[in-house]
């Protein structure tokens, strides 16, 4: 689907989609084409419906993957192929609401302590310091660190939005140490083998290794540091409005998720089991 692929790419670029979204959508469409071994121009409602059901039942794909595929195919048919997608009436997979995994401040410190590589530690601390997404931290330039204002400039984050977020003093101290050793010129965290930024996979591997060495068994990922940033700010008394701005969320509803994670109010509530007086009898 060479010609169609380039046409779809152009359509997404004209819509100002992010590079990651473009790559994800093209990968979803490629899998669809490989499955049928036919051009999407020759496929329609029944094939799309069957493929999504195949992902759900046979591949046991996540709700997120199915919805990404749905969105990619919708864009392909509706925008690139100019088909009437609404007439297909294909239901979108309902995404269940799950709460994010959050590390305690002690666990966050343990992860940093167990990250022996200076560059990797600087990356992870920068993510937590400003609540950055993985792709945002790897795209940072040296000029994005403003030590005078103690801010980090995030250029073209999710939704192609610029924003400023926090630069912690502890993070700045480590970044100065890191700069003295590595002397980055353009990218703040360049790859050792090319002029490109550090790869996402390198950061993910470093985080997983630190998690293992710290003995933390939670199902955490690099993105957990962003969730922990927001939760810890909320627990420290920062209001949702400012957390929303720091995270770059479009709506308060997205940020309000952390209200369900924080222990700020839960810590003041006593379990009823501790209010009931029971005779202390030995258990046989």
N, C-alpha and C positions, 0 to 999 in steps of 0.2 A: 504494500500500500504506500509506496514511495511518494507518489504525487499527492495522494490524499493526506498522507502524514504531514507533508510540508504545508498543505493548504490549512489543515487543522492547526498546526503550529502558528502559522501566520495569523489565523483568526484569534487565537488565544493571546498572542503578542499585541494585537490591535486592541484587545480587551484589557490589556495591561495586567495580565495574570503574572504571578511570580514564577520564577524559573522552576521552583520546586513543584508548583501546581502543574505547570506545563509538562514536566518530566513524568509526574505521577499519572496524569490523564493519558499521555501517549503510551505509557507502559500498560495501563488498563486496556486500552483499545488494542494494543498489540496482542495481549493475551486472548482477547475476544476473537481476533482474526486467526491466531494460531489454532484456537479450539475448533473453528469451523473450516479453516484452510480455504476461506473464500473472502472476497472483498466485502466490506460492510455495505457497499452500494447494492449488493445482491442479497443482503439479509434484511430482515424486518422484525416486526412485532413478535412473532412466535419464537424466533431465534434469540432475541434479546431476553425475552421472558424465561425461556428454557435455560439460557446461560446463567442468569442471576440465580435461578433455582438450583442449578448445578453447583454454583459457588457456595450456596447456603447449605445444601444437603450432602453433597459428595465431598467437596473440598473443605467443608466446615470452616469457611472463611469467617473472619470477624465481622461484626456489624459495620465497623469503620471501613473495611476493605470493600464490602458489598456496596456501601453508599458511595464510596469513591468511584467504583466502577459504574454505578448508576449515573452519577454526575458526569463522568467522562463520556459515556455513551449518549447521554442526553445532549451534551454540548456538540458531539460529533454529528448527530442526526438533526438536531434543531438548528444549529448555526452553520456548520460546514456543509452538510448535505441538504439543508433547507427543507427537512421533512416536518410534518405536523406531529410533533412528539405528543402533544396533548391528546391526540386521537388514539395513541397506543394504550393509554390508561394503565400503565404498569405501576403497581404500588411500590413505594420506596420503603426499604427496610426500616422499621422503627428502632431507633437507637435507645438502649436502656441507659438509665442514669447511674453512673458509678462514681464513687468518691475517689479522689486521687490519693496515692500513697504519700505520706509525709514523714520526713526524718525529724527527729528531735534535734535540738541544738547540739547536744552531746554527740549524736550520731554524725551530724554534719562535720563537726570538728574531727571526729575519728576518721572520716573519709579523707579530709585534707591531710591529716597526719600520716595516713597510710599511702598517700600519693607521693612517691619518692622523686619522680621526675619534676624538675622545677617548672618547665613549661606547662606540663599537664596540671600541676597544682595551681598555677596562675590562671589557667583556663577555667578550672572548676570553681575557684574562688571568685572569679569575675562573674560567672554565671549566677552564683548565689548572691553576690553583692548587689547585683542589679536586677535579678529575676529574669535573666535573659533566656531566650530559646537557644537551642544548640546551634542552629544555623546562624543566629544573630551574633553569637560570640565568635564564631570562626570567620565571620565577615568583617570584624572590627578592624579599623585602621589605627595606626599609632596616634593620628590626629584626633581620634574619637574620644581619647581620654583627656578630660579637662580637670587637672589637679587643682586649679585655682577655684573652680566652682564646685569641685567634688562631684562631677557628673560624668556619665557615659552617654555618648550620643549613639543611638541605634538608627542606622540608615536603612530605610526601606525594609522595615520589619514586616510581619504578617499583614497582608492587606496593603502593602506598599506604603506604609506610613512611617514617618520619622518620629522619634520621640527621645526624650532625655530620661535617664534613670539614675539610680544612686551609685556612687563610687565610695565604698567603705574605706576608712583610713587604713585598716589592716590590709585591705586589698591593694591600695595604692603603695603601701610599703613593700609588699611582695612584688608588685609590678615593676617598681624601681630596681629591685634586686634582679628580677628577670631581665629587664632591659640592659642592665650592666653586663650581664653574661651573654645574652643572645644578640643584642643590638639590632632589633628589627627596624627596618626603614619604612616600609609601606604597610603591609599587613601586620597587625599586632602579633598574631600567632601564625607565622608562615610555616609551610611544610619544610622539612629538612632536606627534601630531595628535589624541590622545584620552587618556582617563584609563586606558586599558588598558596592559598590559605591552608591551614591544617585541616585534614579531612574530618568529617563528622565521626567516621568509624574509629579513628585514632582516639578521640575523646571518649567515645563509648567504651572502648576496650580499657582505657585507663580508669574510668569510673568503676567498671565491673570488677577490675582487679583490686581497687582500693576497698570496695564494698566487701569483697571476699576476705581480704586481709584484716579488715576491721571486725569481722565476725558478724556482720549485719545480714540477716536472713530475709528482710523485707524485699518484696518484688519491686525494687526501685530501679529507675533509669536516670539518665542525665537530667531529663525533664523534671524529675522529682525535686531537684534543687530549686527549680523555679516555683513549684508548688510549695516547697518548704519556706522559701523567701516570703511569699504572700501570706502564708499561715502565721509565720513568726511575727511579721509586721502587724497583722491583725491582733494577735495575742498581746503585742506590746502597746496596743492602743491606737494604732494608725487607722484612720477611717477608710471605708471602702472606696470613696471617691478618689483619694490620692493613690490607693493601691491600684485601682483601675487604670489611672493615668500612667503609673510606673510600668505596669504590665503591658500596656498598649491595647487593652480590651476596648471594643467598640461600644458595648453596652454594659450597664451595671449588673445585668442578670448573669453574665458570665463570671464576673468577679464574686458575686454573692455565693457562688459554690463553696467558697472557703469558710463561710459561716457555718457550714455543716461539718467542717473538719476541725476547726479551732476548739481548744479546750478552755478558752478564756471564760466562758460562762458555765461550762460543765463542771469546772473545778469548784464552783461555789454550791453545786447541788450535791446533796448527800443521798446515797442510795437508800431506799426504804429498808433494806436488810439491816442497815446500821442504826435504824430508828426503833427496831423491834427488839425488846429485851427477851432473851430466851434463856432458860436455865442451862447452866453449864454442866451437862451430864456427859460422862464418858461415852465414847462411841465404841460399840463392840463389833 
